[in-house]
Amino acid sequence: MNKNKKKVMAALIFTLIFCLFGSMNVCAAEPIPSLNPDEPCSLDLFIFYEDGENKEIPVSDVDIAIYRVAELRVAHGSPEYTLLKDFEDLKIDFDGMKAAESQTAAVRLAKQTEASGVMGKMKKTDTSGHVLFENLETGMYLVVREPSKKADNFEMSPFLVSVPMARVDVGGWDYSVEARPKLGSGNTPTPTPEKPLTPEKGSSSKTSVKTGDTTPVAFWIVFAAVSLAVIILTGSVLFKMRKKK
């Protein structure tokens, strides 16, 4: 490779690196603002099961309890959760928690509520399968189905949900949180919402995807576009240099 080709390749590599870092800045997460103490918080749950045709059937008269298990504050533009005294011995870290980790933590917290006798808030679902908890304190909540005399074969795994919910894609909070836990039958594991959806620091996904890779999708799109442009430019320059010979 002659000197001119080496200079061209060096310039193109520099351009790729420059564009790569530029795309990372474009995809950087908006910082989460401080919590608004005057904003009312609520949690709306829709409890349902699916029939043989995958149709959603609401379930009424189901006892649902929620337990506040952690305090919420904002530090350096990111949400931070601190376990309440009744649960601090469990040493659960909510930061960047994935769906499977959230499920495991919810089961541990549910067992702790039973063992310690912690009191939660309980309501029954209405005829549309909804149950609304209003005027909640900010924090991480555990949602469980309480034992009842209702004769059915449905089970609901405990799960965690943040109230309010961080929206790092827009740099804000959703104070009216909604969740749709689906009831399972028998010993079938219940599909649960991917909660708490606590974003990792610096993540720009909309409440953090929780399926393993937390790298923003937009970053890979920009990176692929920049890489393709550099490849095309490199081929074009080298082709023109060959034609001049």
ABEGO torsion letter per residue (X at the ends): XBAAAAAAAAAAAAAAAAAAAAAAAAABBBBBBBBBAABBBBBBBBBBBBBAAGBBBBBBGBBBBBBBABBBBBBGGBBBBBBBAAAAAAGBBABGBBAAAAAAAAAAAAAAAAAAGBBBBBBBBBAAGBBBBBGBBBEBBBBBBBBBABBBABBBBBBBBBOBBBBAAAGBBBABBBBBBBBBBEABBBBBBBOAGBBBBGBABBGEAGAGBABBAAAAAAAAAAAAAAAAAAAAAAAAAAAAX
